[in-house]
């Protein structure tokens, strides 16, 4: 994607978007991609094999277990986790390169990963996306129709734990209306991107 020349004066930043499952993080981030021309959505590294149609550097950076472990040891990840016997992580050098290019980098990760990144890059901006209330969150999860009631209850229990971490974030956005919440998110990103260096 070619970034408009008029955006070249903007300074690069790292934004971490997280929140409970069902809050609508993915919907807001997809809307952001259409609204912020210099935005780059972070691509994770993984040890799992590519699935049909997945491309290197677009869907994931595919690494061998040995390559991944070497990067962990050298501090090459801003955060990483093991999920279902595969490892996933956010590459520090890729993120820093995009920021240096003046891009607005967005990571959509869970609160645990968000805290890892904040420790390694204190200048990163933490944004917590929340549903209006627990009943609406439950309704959204059931509305997906992709999980059993037991799985949804497990997600709800985790959501309650994650919502208690909202106070650690720089901003909390209540996703009660996608258009309004997207406007709020764009406003936060633009306020940092348009700051004079050192301001």
C-alpha positions in Angstrom: 0.0 0.0 0.0 1.3 3.4 -0.9 1.1 5.9 1.9 0.0 9.4 0.8 2.8 11.9 0.7 0.7 14.3 2.9 1.1 11.8 5.7 4.9 11.7 5.6 5.2 14.4 8.3 3.3 12.1 10.8 5.4 10.3 13.3 5.2 6.6 13.8 3.6 5.0 16.9 2.7 1.7 18.3 -0.9 1.1 19.4 -2.0 -2.0 21.2 -5.7 -2.9 20.9 -7.1 -5.5 23.2 -10.2 -6.4 25.2 -12.5 -9.4 25.8 -13.7 -11.7 23.1 -16.9 -10.4 21.6 -16.1 -6.7 22.3 -15.6 -6.1 18.6 -11.8 -5.4 18.5 -11.5 -7.0 15.0 -14.4 -5.1 13.6 -12.9 -1.8 14.8 -9.4 -2.6 13.5 -10.8 -3.5 10.1 -12.6 -0.2 10.0 -9.3 1.5 11.0 -7.5 0.1 8.0 -10.0 2.0 5.7 -9.7 5.2 7.7 -6.0 5.5 8.5 -3.8 5.3 5.3 -0.5 5.0 7.1 -1.7 2.3 9.4 0.1 -1.1 9.4 -1.6 -4.0 11.2 1.1 -6.1 12.8 1.8 -9.5 11.4 2.7 -12.2 13.9 5.4 -14.8 13.6 4.4 -18.5 14.1 5.9 -21.9 14.2 2.8 -23.5 12.7 2.7 -24.6 9.1 1.1 -22.3 6.5 -2.5 -23.1 5.7 -3.7 -23.1 2.0 -3.8 -19.6 0.7 -1.7 -18.1 3.5 1.3 -15.9 2.4 4.6 -15.2 4.1 4.6 -11.6 5.5 0.9 -11.1 4.9 -0.8 -13.6 7.1 2.2 -14.6 9.2 5.9 -14.8 9.2 6.5 -18.6 9.3 9.5 -19.7 11.4 10.9 -23.1 12.3 10.8 -23.9 16.0 14.6 -23.4 16.2 14.4 -20.0 14.5 11.6 -19.0 16.9 13.5 -20.2 20.0 16.6 -18.4 18.9 14.6 -15.1 18.5 13.1 -15.6 22.0 16.5 -16.0 23.5 17.9 -12.9 21.8 14.9 -10.7 22.9 13.6 -10.5 19.4 9.9 -10.6 20.3 7.9 -7.9 22.0 5.6 -10.6 23.2 5.0 -14.3 22.5 2.9 -17.2 23.7 2.3 -20.9 23.0 -1.1 -21.8 21.8 -2.1 -25.4 21.0 1.5 -26.5 20.7 2.4 -23.7 18.3 4.2 -20.5 19.2 3.1 -17.0 18.1 5.0 -13.8 18.6 5.3 -10.1 17.6 8.7 -9.4 16.0 10.4 -6.4 17.6 12.6 -5.5 14.6 9.6 -5.5 12.1 7.5 -3.3 14.4 10.4 -0.8 15.1 11.2 -0.6 11.3 7.5 0.3 10.5 7.5 2.9 13.3 10.7 4.4 11.9 9.0 4.6 8.5 6.3 6.8 10.1 3.6 4.1 10.2 0.9 3.8 12.8 1.4 0.2 13.9 -1.5 -1.6 15.5 -1.2 -4.8 17.5 -4.5 -6.7 18.2 -3.5 -8.9 21.1 -4.8 -10.1 24.5 -4.2 -8.1 27.7 -1.4 -10.4 28.9 0.5 -9.8 25.6 -0.3 -6.1 25.8 1.4 -5.8 29.2 4.5 -7.7 27.8 4.8 -5.2 25.0 4.3 -2.2 27.3 7.2 -3.4 29.4 9.5 -3.7 26.4 8.2 -0.5 24.6 6.9 1.9 27.3 6.1 4.5 24.6 3.4 2.2 23.2 -0.3 3.3 23.6 -2.7 0.8 25.2 -6.3 0.9 24.1 -8.9 -1.3 25.7 -12.1 -2.1 23.7 -15.1 -3.1 25.9 -18.6 -4.1 25.2 -21.3 -1.8 26.8 -22.0 -4.5 29.5 -21.8 -8.2 30.2 -25.3 -9.0 28.9 -24.4 -7.4 25.6 -21.1 -9.3 25.5 -22.9 -12.6 26.1 -25.5 -11.8 23.4 -22.7 -11.1 20.9 -20.9 -14.3 21.7 -24.1 -16.4 21.3 -24.9 -14.5 18.1 -21.7 -15.9 16.5 -23.3 -19.3 16.7 -19.9 -20.9 16.6 -19.4 -22.1 20.1 -21.2 -24.3 22.7 -22.8 -22.7 25.8 -19.9 -24.2 27.9 -17.3 -22.5 25.7 -19.2 -19.2 25.9 -19.4 -19.3 29.7 -15.6 -19.9 29.7 -15.1 -16.9 27.5 -17.4 -14.8 29.8 -15.4 -15.8 32.9 -12.2 -14.8 31.1 -13.8 -11.5 29.9 -14.6 -10.6 33.5 -10.9 -11.1 34.5 -9.7 -9.1 31.4 -12.1 -6.2 32.1 -10.5 -5.8 35.5 -7.3 -4.9 33.7 -8.9 -1.9 31.8 -7.5 0.5 34.4 -4.0 -0.3 33.2 -4.7 1.1 29.7 -4.2 4.6 28.4 -7.7 4.6 26.8 -10.9 2.6 27.2 -13.4 2.6 24.3 -16.9 1.3 24.8 -18.0 -0.3 21.6 -21.7 0.5 21.8 -21.8 1.8 18.3 -19.2 0.8 15.6 -19.1 4.1 13.8 -18.8 6.2 17.0 -16.2 3.8 18.5 -14.2 3.8 15.2 -14.3 7.7 15.2 -12.9 7.6 18.7 -10.2 5.2 17.8 -9.2 7.2 14.7 -9.1 10.4 16.9 -6.7 8.7 19.4 -4.3 7.5 16.6 -4.3 10.9 14.8 -3.6 12.8 18.0 -0.4 10.8 18.5 0.6 10.7 14.8 0.2 14.4 14.3 2.2 15.4 17.4 5.4 17.3 16.8 8.5 15.2 17.7 9.3 15.5 21.4 5.9 17.1 22.2 
